[in-house]
Amino acid sequence: MSRAFVKESDGEDEELPPRAPRVQPCYITRGGLVARQRELEQLQRELAAAGAGEDFAQKAEIRRLKIRRRDLVALLEEAVPVDVGSPALADVRFGATVELLDEDDRRWTFTIVGEDETDPERGRISWISPLARALIGHAPGDTVVWPRPQGALELEIVGLRYEAEPDASA
């Protein structure tokens, strides 16, 4: 039978695609947790304002918002907030901001955060990234090797700090 005269589904009862299961614990800074809670509140407001959606583009946007809301709700349920170390800590741990120097005297600064807080352009890297795993447990003065696709890079830890209140704008 031809589908030419059959009403197409409006997608209203269409299920959202399944979310990939987490492999690692969902560690997150307190600031990251607050930022995700705020994002969820904003999404709720956007969904309430969007209504049912009149055209395909609006329905696609509503679907995108619902998927993000579902993912945020799951993240917040699974989140394991980690208090960032005290300024007195001498080694690199979750929440540390680490200053590095490579063999060409180029400086790098990275903050180790949860997977859902990463922002490489702002120097925020996941605690399970190869670089973070190379850094964790080391202290200023130590040399670590950053295993990168374009080749390993030797880095010296030249600075380490922990901020009492992590950036909640992530």
N, C-alpha and C positions, 0 to 999 in steps of 0.2 A: 504494500500500500504506500502510496506517495505521501510524504510528510508536508506537502505544499499547503494543505489546508488544516494542519494540526497546530493548535496553539503551542508555541514554544514555552518552556518553563521560564518563569521570571527569576528563577534562582533563589527565591525566598526560602524554600525548604531545603536548599542545597547545603550539605554539610561542609564544614571547613576542613581543609586538608589536615591530616594528622601532624602533630608536632614531633620533631625528632627527639628521642629520649636523651637525657643528659648522661654523659659518661663519667664526668668528674663532679665533685661536690660544687654547689653553686655559691662559692665564697663571694662576698661583696663587702665593700667598705660601708660604713654608716652613711657617708655622704652619697654614695651610689644608691643605697637603699632609699633614702629620702628622694633622690632625683627620680627613681623609677616609680615611687608612690605618686609623686606630682604628675609624672607623665600619664599614669593610669587615670588620675582624676581629670586631666585635660582630655584624654581620649573619651571618657564617659560624657563629658560636656559636648564634645564634637559629635559623638554618636546621637545624643539626645537632640541636638540641633539639626542633624542631617535628615531626620525623619525616615521615610521609607525609600526615598530615592525615586526620581521620576524617569530618568533615562539611564542608558547603559553606563555612561561615565560615572554618574552619581552612585549607581549600584556597585560598580567596581570599587569606588572609593570607600563605600560603606563596608564592603567585604574586606578590604585592606585594613580598615580600622578595627574590625571585629577580630581579624587574625592577630593583629598587634595586641589588642586587649587580651585575648586568650593567652598569648605568650607572656604578657606582663603579669597576669594573674598567676600563671604557673611559676614564673620566676619568683614572684613574691612569696608564694607558698613554699618553694624549695630553697629560698635564700638562707644562707648561713652568714649572718653579719659578723664581721671580724673587726675587733677594735684594733686600730692602727697602733703599732708599738709606741712606747714612750720615747721621748727624745734621747734618753740615756742608752738605748739599745746600741750595741756596737757592731752588730752584723745585719746583713740584708735579710729582710723578711717581707711578708705581705704588707702592703701599704707604704713601703719605703720609697723614697725618691733618691735615686742613685745617680751620681755624676761620674762619668767615665771619660777616659782619655785613651785614644788609640795611638798606634805607632807613628802616625803622621801629625801628632799633637792636635787632632780634631777632637772637640768635646761633644759628648752626648749626654743627655739627661733623660732618664726614664723613671716613671712611677709604676710600681707593680700593683695591679688592681685585679678585680674579678673579671671573668670572661665577658660579662655583659656591660662592663664599664670601659672596655678598651677604646682607645682613640689614638692610633699611631701618630697622627699629625700633631697631637698635643703631648706625645711622649708617654702615653698611658698604655702599658702592655699587660697582657694577661699573665697571671701567675703560673700558667702552664706553658707559656711560650718558651722556645729554646733559650732565649736570652735570660728570661727571668729564672729559669731552672739553673742556668749557669751561675747566676748571681747569688741566689738564695744560700745563706749560710756563710757568705764571705764578708770581709770587712775592708774598710779603706786601707789602701796599700797592697791589697791582694790583686793578682792578675788572673783574669778568667778568659776563656775562649768562647766567643760567640759563634756557634755553628750556623752559618748562613748559606743559602743556596749558591751564592756567587763566591763562596769561599770563606773559610774560618777567619775570624778577626780577633786578635789579641787585644784585650782592653784592661786598663788599670782602673781600679776603683779609687777615685780621688775625693769623693764626697758622699756623704750619707746623711739623710735627715728624715725625720718622721714629723708630720704635721698633725697637731692635736685634733683639728677639725678638717677632715678631707673635703675637697671641693665637691659641693653638692650639685654643681651645674652639669655634671657629666651626663 
